[in-house]
Amino acid sequence: MNKKLFTLLSVLALVSMMLAACGTAQPKTLKIYLLDYTPDTIAWLKSDINPAFEKAHPGVTVEITEGSWSGWDTTFAGFFAAGEGPDIINLGSEMNTLYGQNLADMDPYLGSGAWSEISNFGPALENAKYEGKLRGLPIFTAPRYVFCRSDLATGALPPKSFADWISFTKANTVIDPATNSLTQQALHPVDAATMADWQWWLLVFYSLGGQLYKADGSPNFDSPEALATTQFLLDLRQATYGPASDAVGALPAGQGSVIDVDDATGKNNGVICLAHSGWAAPAFDRPVWENISIEPFYGDPANFPNSKPVVLAFNDWLAVADYSPNKELAADWLKLAFSKEGNNKWNETMGLIPARNDSQYGYVTESPQLQREAELAAEYGVGFAGIKEAAKLSTIMQDALGKLVTEELTPEEVNQTIQEQYSAALAE
């Protein structure tokens, strides 16, 4: 009898333990891999967002890894090849098509039927979709503008045709004969040393009304707009540095933005116009802003009637990996971090424009510069999404454009090379 009683009590104890285990949340870690942040961003996430999330989800810990845009393709490829890694991954604007098949369909958690606040996101939301399905949420809008110093320029600002840009560049380029290097540069695009960065090429190309793909989906680098773009990049570089055989040296590096004043020397850093995002411009409280205008790039309407003012908009975003076992938790964290107040605060830490329309208040409206940038983005923004095999295209273009700069290839040969190699890459 005692033996039977002992057995019964043992069974009851085991059942009790099982029931207790079922009623207790199992410890989980939600892993987030970030690239778009400042120290202030990380401090805010750790002091406000993560504690609130963990309190609402007992047993869940949030782990943030601060990554780098250097070598991003190798890092991300490793996650997806292994089928494990961060639940939430910080991706660039063009990466929805590159990694879309490896990302979770988040419509059940973030779509209009699941989260009413999704309607507050602007055009940047398209960057967070693949095959029409949400894969995450966009953080910001960071377009490329043309910032110009009116107090330094000779001639009208900003130039509004290719011919005007070349004339402006020749009139405003200053070379120190003693060092055979620039002391003043008319235009500083994304990569001032080469003036042939592939993203700068895309901005100019889109301003002519160019389309990256033909109706059949094949590349469009053999179009008149593409050839004119490549020729313009070469003409502009030669107007700045001279021919490759006798190129002058680049501007010496200064402190702060290239269109600002170096506080250490009291001298201008030497650039009149900067074609870049707000990240490269001076801090908004700098006195130099009294003389800086913010404009789109205007294309070449005299030769291309479909030209239009363009700011090439980058909309980096947070995506949920399809391998993640924590998709619903990931959605809950995104909803918290991308609330109206959250999206505003995240972007305030970086000085960028929130992706949510209703988050564009406070520091945005209080800053004349950000207000102007937001207006231009809304009116002239062209997205960076939808580029097929973006990593391969950037490699192909940079290699070919590098040979344009050294004049190993003519503009026609550069475009032919890109067309052939990119077509082959897409066929693979």
Number of C-alpha atoms within 10 A of each C-alpha: 6 7 8 9 10 11 12 12 12 12 12 12 12 12 12 12 12 11 11 10 11 10 9 10 11 10 9 14 14 20 19 22 20 20 19 22 15 15 10 14 16 18 13 16 17 15 10 12 18 20 14 14 18 15 11 11 15 13 13 18 17 17 14 17 13 14 17 12 13 9 9 15 11 9 13 16 12 13 16 17 10 9 14 14 18 23 23 27 23 24 25 22 23 22 26 28 20 17 17 20 14 19 22 20 24 23 18 15 19 23 18 12 10 12 14 10 16 18 13 14 20 16 17 28 22 21 27 28 25 21 11 10 17 25 29 32 29 30 27 25 29 26 27 30 28 24 28 24 22 17 11 18 18 13 14 10 17 22 18 17 17 22 15 16 21 20 14 22 25 17 15 21 19 16 19 12 10 6 10 14 17 20 19 21 25 27 26 22 21 20 14 16 15 19 23 26 19 20 19 19 20 17 24 29 24 25 26 26 19 21 16 19 14 11 8 6 11 14 20 20 27 16 17 12 24 24 18 20 28 23 18 21 23 23 17 24 23 19 20 27 23 13 16 14 8 9 15 19 15 18 18 11 11 18 13 15 19 22 27 25 21 17 12 8 10 9 11 20 23 26 25 26 27 26 25 22 21 24 14 16 20 19 16 14 8 10 12 16 19 10 12 22 17 20 20 26 26 21 26 25 17 12 13 17 11 15 22 18 23 29 31 28 24 23 28 26 28 23 33 27 29 21 18 20 12 18 21 15 19 23 22 17 22 21 19 16 21 24 18 21 15 21 25 28 22 25 24 18 16 17 20 24 29 30 28 28 18 17 21 22 16 11 17 22 13 10 14 13 17 20 17 16 26 23 11 19 24 15 13 19 24 20 22 22 23 18 17 20 16 17 13 15 20 15 14 20 23 17 15 24 29 18 17 24 21 15 15 14 16 18 24 16 15 24 25 16 20 23 21 14 18 24 17 10 14 14 8 6
